[in-house]
């Protein structure tokens, strides 16, 4: 990538536009949280969204969950806009992400399980992309609302790699802080590599 891209946090209005114009195109309906939930999390300081700009033009967005005191950042949604794809920007942004998520020991990623995805080919491409960028598959899976995900870890430079169980506990902590106990119990379940439920 020869261009210089600028990172900045999106305002609630900008995030709303991204959700309505970009995210609904980029992600299956069953994978998208309600806009109201995303905006509430940001207003309460539990999450934030990076916009990556080519001048004044949005090139990519990264929605992060990072409650105060959390030692990890969760990459909630990430996409490069169509006109900027296939040029290596996505890989470069993942490489740059730790320096923007200062203090994070690791970046946690939920990637849709291909065998349960609406678009299996897309899910396979996403997993391949994250793997090429250095993300490790923990072997754990997650049933979140109506979608199934594999839990991946992108270790941050200079930090000890997170063990798979530690990564799942950190992700669990993020959800406990961002949704109610009722929703947590009803909509979020984790499963071990052998398929048993993780408690």
C-alpha positions in Angstrom: 0.0 0.0 0.0 1.6 3.3 -1.1 -1.2 5.5 0.2 -1.3 7.1 3.6 -4.4 6.3 5.6 -5.6 8.1 8.7 -7.2 6.5 11.7 -9.8 8.3 13.8 -12.7 7.4 16.1 -16.1 7.7 14.5 -18.8 9.9 16.0 -22.2 8.4 16.8 -23.6 10.0 13.7 -20.8 8.6 11.5 -21.2 5.2 13.1 -24.9 5.2 12.3 -24.2 6.0 8.7 -21.6 3.2 8.5 -24.1 0.7 10.0 -26.9 1.6 7.6 -24.8 2.1 4.4 -21.9 -0.4 4.9 -22.4 -3.0 7.6 -25.8 -4.1 6.4 -24.1 -4.9 3.1 -20.9 -6.4 4.5 -22.4 -8.8 7.2 -25.3 -11.3 7.3 -28.4 -10.1 9.1 -28.0 -12.8 11.7 -24.5 -11.7 12.5 -25.3 -8.0 13.1 -26.1 -6.6 16.5 -28.9 -4.0 16.6 -27.6 -0.5 16.0 -29.1 0.6 19.3 -27.0 -1.9 21.1 -23.8 -0.8 19.4 -24.5 2.9 20.0 -25.3 2.2 23.7 -22.1 0.3 24.2 -20.1 3.2 22.7 -22.0 5.8 24.8 -21.2 3.8 28.0 -17.5 3.6 27.1 -17.5 -0.1 26.5 -16.7 0.0 22.8 -15.4 2.3 20.1 -15.1 2.4 16.3 -12.1 3.2 14.2 -12.7 4.8 10.8 -9.7 4.5 8.4 -9.8 7.3 5.9 -8.2 8.0 2.5 -8.3 11.8 2.8 -11.9 12.4 3.6 -13.1 9.1 2.2 -13.9 6.2 4.4 -11.8 3.2 3.4 -12.4 0.7 6.2 -14.0 0.5 9.7 -13.2 -1.5 12.8 -15.7 -1.8 15.6 -13.9 -2.7 18.9 -15.2 -3.8 22.3 -12.8 -2.8 25.1 -14.4 -2.2 28.5 -12.4 -0.1 30.9 -9.7 -2.3 32.6 -9.9 -5.1 30.0 -6.6 -6.5 29.0 -7.8 -7.5 25.5 -9.6 -5.8 22.7 -12.3 -7.6 20.8 -12.6 -7.0 17.1 -16.4 -7.0 16.8 -16.8 -6.0 13.1 -14.1 -5.3 10.5 -14.5 -4.5 6.8 -12.7 -2.8 4.0 -15.0 -0.9 1.6 -15.4 -2.6 -1.8 -13.4 -0.1 -3.7 -10.4 -0.5 -1.4 -10.3 -4.3 -1.4 -7.8 -6.7 -3.0 -4.9 -4.3 -2.4 -3.6 -5.6 0.9 -5.2 -2.9 3.0 -7.0 -5.3 5.3 -3.8 -7.1 6.3 -2.0 -3.8 6.8 -4.8 -2.5 9.1 -4.7 -5.7 11.2 -0.9 -5.3 11.5 -1.4 -1.7 12.6 -4.4 -2.3 15.0 -2.3 -3.1 18.2 -0.6 0.3 18.1 -4.0 1.9 18.1 -5.4 -0.4 20.8 -2.7 0.7 23.2 -2.2 -1.5 26.2 -4.0 -4.5 24.8 -2.3 -7.9 25.3 -4.2 -9.4 22.4 -6.9 -8.9 19.8 -9.8 -11.4 20.0 -11.6 -12.2 16.8 -14.9 -14.1 16.1 -14.9 -15.6 12.7 -18.0 -17.2 11.4 -17.9 -21.0 11.2 -18.0 -22.0 7.5 -20.2 -25.1 8.1 -22.9 -23.0 9.7 -22.6 -19.8 7.7 -25.1 -18.4 5.3 -22.3 -17.8 2.8 -19.8 -20.7 3.4 -17.3 -19.5 0.8 -17.1 -16.0 2.4 -16.6 -17.6 5.8 -13.8 -19.7 4.5 -12.2 -16.7 2.9 -12.4 -14.7 6.2 -10.8 -17.6 8.2 -8.0 -17.8 5.6 -7.5 -14.1 5.7 -7.2 -14.0 9.5 -4.9 -17.0 9.5 -2.6 -15.3 6.9 -2.5 -12.3 9.2 -1.2 -14.3 12.1 -4.4 -15.0 14.0 -4.5 -18.3 15.9 -7.6 -20.5 16.1 -8.2 -21.4 19.7 -10.3 -24.4 18.8 -13.2 -23.0 20.8 -16.5 -22.1 19.2 -19.2 -19.7 20.2 -23.0 -19.6 19.6 -23.8 -15.9 19.7 -27.5 -14.9 19.1 -28.2 -16.8 15.8 -24.7 -17.3 14.5 -21.8 -19.6 15.2 -18.2 -18.4 15.4 -14.7 -19.7 15.8 -12.6 -17.8 18.4 -9.3 -16.5 17.1 -6.5 -14.7 18.8 -4.1 -12.1 17.3 -1.3 -11.7 19.7 0.1 -8.2 20.2 3.9 -7.6 19.7 5.9 -7.8 23.0 3.1 -9.7 24.9 3.1 -13.3 25.8 0.6 -15.4 23.7 -2.8 -15.9 25.3 -3.6 -19.5 26.0 -6.9 -20.6 24.4 -8.8 -20.9 27.7 -7.5 -17.4 28.7 -8.7 -16.0 25.5 -12.2 -17.4 26.0 -12.3 -16.1 29.6 -11.3 -12.7 28.3 -14.0 -12.8 25.7 -16.5 -13.9 28.3 -15.5 -10.9 30.5 -16.2 -8.6 27.6 -19.7 -9.9 27.2 -20.4 -9.9 30.9 -19.6 -6.2 30.9 -21.5 -5.2 27.8 -24.8 -7.1 27.9 -27.2 -7.9 30.7 -27.0 -11.1 32.7 -30.4 -12.3 31.1 -29.1 -11.7 27.6 -25.7 -13.2 28.4 -27.3 -16.5 29.7 -29.7 -16.7 26.8 -27.6 -15.6 23.8 -24.0 -16.5 24.4 -22.6 -20.0 24.8 -19.0 -21.2 24.3 -18.0 -24.8 23.3 -14.7 -26.6 23.8 -12.7 -28.1 21.0 -14.2 -31.5 21.8 -17.7 -30.0 21.4 -18.7 -29.9 25.1 -20.2 -26.8 26.5 -17.6 -24.5 28.2 -18.7 -23.3 31.7 
